[in-house]
Amino acid sequence: MKLRLTLHALEQMERRGLERALVERLIESPQQEREARLGRVALQSKVNFPDGEYLLRAIVDRRIEPPSVVTVYRRRYIAKYWRQE
């Protein structure tokens, strides 16, 4: 899927120390997709970082062309966002 990274997403990646290659892997093959709000979707995967396992999430706005990554972040509390299938 071809997505554009917004300036805000790039700034958040830098601020949070998230490598672009890691985010690109998430976008290419997320473990889960969850509906977010108003035409947005959360692409998410469980990822091991040096300080433990986190949920890496990219929020994508699909209402525009090409779809755009609005922000990227990681969360320690996985159960809040993870959907058991």
Beta strands, then each sheet from edge to edge (+ up, - down):
strand 1: 4-5
strand 2: 32-35
strand 3: 40-49
strand 4: 52-61
strand 5: 68-75
sheet 1: 1+ 5+ 4- 3+ 2-
end
